[in-house]
Amino acid sequence: MDNSYTVVFAKHRDIKNWMDLVDVVKDCFPGLVIDDYQKMLEKSIDRQTAICVKYNKLIIGVLIFSVELKCLACIAVHPQHRKKGVATAMIEKMLHLFPDKTNIWVSTYRADDEKGIAPRALYGKFGFTEDELTIEHGYPSQKFVLRRIN
């Protein structure tokens, strides 16, 4: 990722810009309820568990995580800024915020879903491995786990 991108914790003043990005990528998130998502975002900002990447003052990447639940809850990158290291930079920042020996999980698309190709490769790059198959919001999903406990 080049230096025209900055990775920062989101602030309440970023909510509109963040939600504009969510509107662009909403089709990638089955079961997304915008009002519920915005409430989660506001709480995550207060907890400093909302990371974003800015490019020319626009938010082009977002990530929400939970230390309590030990999960990466949501990640998205604007289609025009993909394959530039944006998602990698956000995950790296998130991982530094977890204790070293904490397992972290994320739910993503299943292997037979074309929407899963990029996210599954991204998580695999960090050492996340396939775990249980699930259904989330009525959509077939799979849990990936980064095992950091020996």
Beta strands, then each sheet from edge to edge (+ up, - down):
strand 1: 5-9
strand 2: 50-55
strand 3: 58-66
strand 4: 71-77
strand 5: 104-109
strand 6: 129-136
strand 7: 139-146
sheet 1: 1+ 2- 3+ 4- 5- 7+ 6-
end
